[in-house]
Amino acid sequence: MLAATFKEFTRTTPRETWYSFALSLRPRLTRVVADFNGKGGQGKTSITTHLGGLFAEGQVQQDLPGRVLVVDMDPQGNTKLDLGFGSHELFDNGASLVEAILSGDASKLKIITDVRPQLDVIPGGKALETIGAKMVGEQMSRGRAAWLGLAVVLADLSDRYDWILIDCPPTFPDPQELALIAARWVLVPVSFDEGSIQGLEGVSDKFIATEDLNPDLELLGAVLFGFEHKFYTDRKSKEKRPVGMWVETRAEIEALLQKSGADAPLFNAVIRDARPVAKACRARGQLAFELAQVTDAPKWWEIASGKKKGRALPTSRAELVGEDYEDLAVEVMQRIVSIEQEDAA
């Protein structure tokens, strides 16, 4: 069992021993994607939960047996809002996740199963605020190998899941490092402000910091989040082309990726700015494409006529947002599968 080997490491364990163990985990973690940006408010949680929901829906529609797992490594624990499981009896604010990471023992996890068909969640929350202090003690006893805890846990679970998606916190470095050591891919959401772009630049520092335990970590790509979809239509040719902030930011990010030498794209999908949709989604514990199909909410004309009370939901806008996430899910999955096929050949 992986946990038993993990527990045997001490500060005096030779580097080649724990490094060899770290490499042995990598074949089990080929479809682990971490959503990461060192700045808050970039859409990491929303992208993680929507990709999780869409990947799981794809598994169901294709009648595939594998499941999808979302791992919430953020002390804010907002996956519970997006997926609506905050009142579940197994929701523990990440306490079992911390225990499992420290021991490398996946059996200690409280996994909330079927939050959607074939979609499971390991909840995060306030308990993850303590992991930094606890990792100090673990590193004193196990040395650098202590940071393999999450990778060991997810490797043990990998035979149950086709896809594992990790929601990384923006400001807690220890959960970040644990997540990136476990991940194969990093997906970076970027918004229009300069701090977000600096967050993308800072990702390379994290790659360097984790390379000794995860040499396979690669940038999967970047995605624009929270932009208005503005277009200009030429009167004569009727040609429609994008204009505005998202065009300027795309050019800036593409130049940054090219300068860094990263062999990774800025995905074509752009998650549009739709704060009323995001607010309604979290209030109801639904994803955008689910909100678009809601039929139990009052319509605006029913409220205006006094027939019903409440607030009309932005279902038509939610349909557009849902389509943005669907486009992103297709691009992300196709890129990973394509690379897997190239490696196999």
C-alpha positions in Angstrom: 0.0 0.0 0.0 1.3 3.4 -0.9 0.5 4.9 2.5 2.7 2.3 4.3 5.7 3.3 2.1 5.0 7.0 2.6 5.0 6.6 6.4 8.4 4.9 6.4 10.2 8.0 5.1 12.2 10.0 7.6 14.5 13.0 7.5 17.4 10.7 6.9 15.9 8.8 4.0 18.2 9.2 1.0 17.0 11.5 -1.7 17.1 8.8 -4.4 14.7 6.7 -2.3 11.9 9.2 -1.9 12.5 10.6 -5.4 12.1 7.1 -6.9 8.9 6.7 -5.0 7.7 10.1 -6.2 8.3 9.0 -9.8 6.5 5.8 -9.3 3.3 7.8 -8.5 3.3 9.7 -11.8 1.7 7.0 -14.0 -1.3 7.0 -11.7 -1.7 10.8 -11.8 -1.8 11.5 -15.6 -5.3 13.1 -15.5 -5.0 15.3 -12.5 -5.6 18.9 -13.4 -5.0 21.8 -10.9 -6.7 25.1 -11.5 -4.3 27.7 -10.2 -3.6 31.4 -10.2 -1.8 33.2 -7.4 -4.5 35.9 -7.3 -8.0 35.6 -5.9 -11.2 36.1 -7.9 -10.0 34.6 -11.1 -12.7 31.9 -11.5 -10.7 28.9 -10.3 -13.5 27.4 -8.3 -16.1 28.1 -11.0 -13.9 26.5 -13.7 -13.1 23.5 -11.5 -16.7 22.7 -10.7 -18.0 23.4 -14.2 -15.4 21.2 -15.8 -16.1 18.5 -13.1 -19.8 18.6 -13.9 -19.3 18.6 -17.6 -16.7 15.8 -17.6 -19.0 13.7 -15.4 -21.9 14.4 -17.7 -19.7 13.2 -20.6 -19.0 10.0 -18.7 -22.7 9.4 -18.2 -23.7 10.2 -21.8 -21.0 7.9 -23.2 -21.9 5.1 -20.7 -18.3 5.1 -19.4 -17.6 3.5 -16.0 -15.0 5.9 -14.7 -15.9 8.7 -12.4 -14.8 12.3 -11.9 -13.4 13.7 -8.6 -13.2 17.3 -7.5 -10.7 18.1 -4.7 -11.2 21.3 -2.9 -7.9 22.5 -1.5 -9.1 26.0 -0.7 -9.8 27.0 2.9 -12.8 29.0 1.5 -14.4 25.8 0.5 -16.6 27.4 -2.2 -17.1 24.2 -4.2 -19.9 23.5 -1.8 -21.7 26.6 -3.1 -21.3 25.7 -6.8 -22.4 22.1 -6.3 -24.8 22.6 -3.4 -23.5 20.0 -0.9 -22.8 22.3 2.1 -25.5 20.6 4.2 -24.3 17.0 3.4 -23.6 15.0 6.5 -20.0 14.2 5.2 -19.1 17.9 4.7 -16.4 18.5 7.3 -14.6 21.7 6.1 -11.7 19.7 4.9 -10.8 18.0 8.2 -10.6 14.5 6.7 -8.6 15.9 3.7 -6.0 17.3 6.1 -5.8 14.0 8.0 -5.4 12.0 4.8 -2.7 14.3 3.5 -0.6 14.1 6.6 -0.9 10.3 6.8 -1.0 9.5 3.1 -4.0 7.3 3.9 -6.9 7.7 1.4 -9.1 5.6 3.7 -9.3 8.6 6.1 -11.1 10.7 3.5 -14.8 11.6 3.6 -15.7 11.6 0.0 -19.1 13.0 -0.9 -20.3 10.8 -3.8 -22.7 11.5 -6.6 -23.1 15.3 -6.1 -23.9 14.8 -9.7 -24.1 11.4 -11.5 -20.6 10.0 -11.5 -19.2 13.2 -9.9 -17.6 13.0 -6.4 -16.1 15.7 -4.2 -13.5 15.8 -1.4 -14.6 18.9 0.4 -12.3 21.7 1.6 -12.8 24.5 4.1 -11.4 26.1 7.2 -9.5 23.0 8.4 -7.1 23.6 5.5 -5.9 26.8 7.2 -4.1 24.6 9.7 -2.1 22.5 7.2 0.8 25.0 7.0 1.7 24.7 10.7 1.2 20.9 10.6 3.4 20.5 7.5 6.2 22.1 9.5 6.2 19.2 11.9 5.7 16.6 9.1 8.7 18.0 7.2 10.8 17.8 10.4 10.0 14.1 10.7 9.7 13.0 7.1 11.9 15.5 5.3 11.0 16.7 1.8 8.9 13.5 1.2 6.2 14.9 3.5 5.0 17.0 0.6 3.9 13.9 -1.3 0.9 13.3 0.9 -1.8 14.5 -1.5 -0.1 12.8 -4.4 -0.1 9.5 -2.5 -3.7 9.8 -1.6 -4.8 10.6 -5.2 -2.7 7.9 -6.6 -4.5 5.4 -4.3 -7.8 6.7 -5.6 -6.8 6.8 -9.3 -8.2 3.5 -10.3 -11.7 4.8 -9.4 -11.5 8.1 -11.3 -10.9 9.0 -15.0 -10.4 12.7 -14.1 -9.3 14.4 -10.9 -9.7 18.2 -10.7 -8.1 20.3 -7.9 -9.3 23.7 -6.9 -6.2 25.5 -5.6 -6.3 28.4 -3.2 -4.9 31.8 -4.3 -3.1 32.8 -1.1 -2.2 29.7 0.9 1.2 28.4 -0.3 1.2 25.0 1.5 -2.1 23.7 -0.1 -0.9 25.1 -3.4 2.4 23.2 -3.2 0.7 20.0 -2.2 -1.8 20.3 -5.1 0.9 21.1 -7.7 3.1 18.1 -6.5 0.0 15.9 -7.1 -1.1 17.4 -10.4 0.0 16.5 -14.0 -1.5 19.6 -15.5 -2.0 23.3 -14.5 -4.9 25.3 -15.9 -4.6 29.0 -15.3 -7.6 31.3 -15.4 -6.8 35.0 -16.2 -9.0 38.0 -15.9 -8.4 41.5 -17.2 -6.5 43.1 -14.3 -2.8 43.4 -14.0 -2.7 41.4 -10.8 -4.2 38.4 -12.6 -1.5 38.6 -15.3 1.2 38.8 -12.7 -0.5 35.7 -11.1 0.1 33.9 -14.4 3.8 35.0 -14.4 4.1 33.6 -10.9 3.1 30.1 -11.9 6.6 29.4 -13.2 8.0 30.0 -9.7 5.7 27.2 -8.4 6.9 24.9 -11.1 10.5 25.4 -10.0 9.5 24.9 -6.3 7.9 21.6 -7.0 10.1 20.1 -9.7 12.1 17.9 -7.3 8.9 16.0 -6.4 7.0 16.4 -9.7 9.1 16.7 -12.8 6.0 15.9 -15.0 4.1 19.0 -14.1 3.1 21.0 -17.2 1.1 24.1 -18.1 -2.0 22.9 -19.8 -3.0 26.3 -20.9 -4.6 29.6 -19.8 -8.3 30.7 -20.1 -9.8 34.1 -20.1 -12.4 34.5 -17.4 -14.9 37.3 -16.7 -14.9 39.2 -20.0 -17.7 40.8 -21.9 -18.3 39.2 -25.2 -18.2 42.3 -27.5 -18.2 42.2 -31.3 -18.0 44.7 -34.1 -20.0 43.9 -37.2 -18.8 45.5 -40.5 -21.7 47.1 -42.2 -20.6 46.1 -45.7 -19.1 42.7 -45.3 -21.2 41.7 -42.2 -18.0 40.2 -40.8 -18.2 39.9 -37.1 -15.0 40.3 -35.1 -14.3 40.5 -31.3 -13.3 43.9 -29.8 -12.6 45.3 -26.4 -10.7 44.2 -23.3 -10.8 40.5 -24.0 -9.0 41.0 -27.4 -6.3 43.2 -25.7 -5.8 40.7 -22.9 -5.6 37.8 -25.3 -2.8 39.4 -27.2 -0.9 40.2 -23.9 -1.3 36.6 -22.6 -0.3 35.0 -25.8 2.8 37.2 -25.9 3.6 36.3 -22.3 3.2 32.5 -23.1 5.4 32.8 -26.1 8.1 34.8 -24.2 8.2 32.2 -21.4 8.7 29.4 -23.9 5.6 27.5 -22.6 4.3 25.0 -25.1 0.7 25.7 -24.0 -2.2 27.6 -25.6 -4.5 30.4 -24.5 -7.7 28.5 -25.0 -10.2 29.9 -27.5 -13.1 29.6 -25.0 -13.7 32.8 -23.0 -15.9 32.6 -19.9 -18.0 35.7 -20.1 -18.7 38.2 -17.4 -22.2 37.3 -15.9 -22.3 38.1 -12.2 -26.0 37.7 -11.9 -25.7 34.2 -13.3 -22.8 33.4 -10.9 -24.8 34.8 -7.9 -27.9 32.8 -8.9 -25.8 29.6 -9.4 -24.3 29.8 -5.9 -27.6 30.7 -4.3 -29.2 27.5 -5.8 -26.1 25.2 -5.8 -26.3 24.8 -9.5 -23.9 25.1 -12.4 -24.6 27.5 -15.2 -25.9 24.9 -17.7 -28.2 23.5 -15.0 -29.5 27.0 -14.1 -30.3 27.5 -17.8 -32.8 24.6 -17.6 -34.6 25.8 -14.5 -38.4 25.8 -14.8 -39.5 26.3 -11.2 -38.6 30.0 -10.9 -41.1 32.8 -11.6 -40.9 34.6 -14.9 -40.4 38.3 -15.1 -44.0 38.9 -16.4 -45.4 36.8 -13.6 -43.7 39.0 -11.0 -44.7 42.2 -12.8 -48.4 41.1 -12.9 -48.3 40.1 -9.3 -49.1 36.4 -10.0 -45.9 35.3 -8.3 -43.3 36.6 -5.9 -39.5 36.3 -6.0 -36.8 37.2 -8.5 -36.6 36.1 -12.1 -33.5 34.0 -12.8 -31.2 34.9 -15.7 -31.7 31.6 -17.4 -31.1 32.8 -20.9 -27.9 34.4 -19.9 -27.0 31.2 -18.0 -27.4 29.3 -21.2 -24.7 31.4 -22.8 -22.3 31.0 -19.8 -23.0 27.3 -19.9 -22.0 27.2 -23.5 -18.7 29.0 -22.7 -17.9 26.3 -20.1 -18.8 23.6 -22.6 -16.4 25.0 -25.2 -13.7 25.1 -22.6 -14.4 21.5 -21.5 -14.1 20.3 -25.1 -10.7 22.1 -25.6 -9.2 20.9 -22.3 -10.2 17.3 -22.8 -9.1 17.3 -26.4 -5.7 18.8 -25.6 -5.0 16.2 -22.8 -6.2 13.2 -24.9 -4.2 14.4 -27.9 -1.0 14.6 -25.8 -1.7 11.2 -24.4 -2.1 9.8 -27.9 1.2 11.4 -29.0 3.0 10.0 -26.0 1.6 6.6 -26.6 2.7 6.7 -30.2 
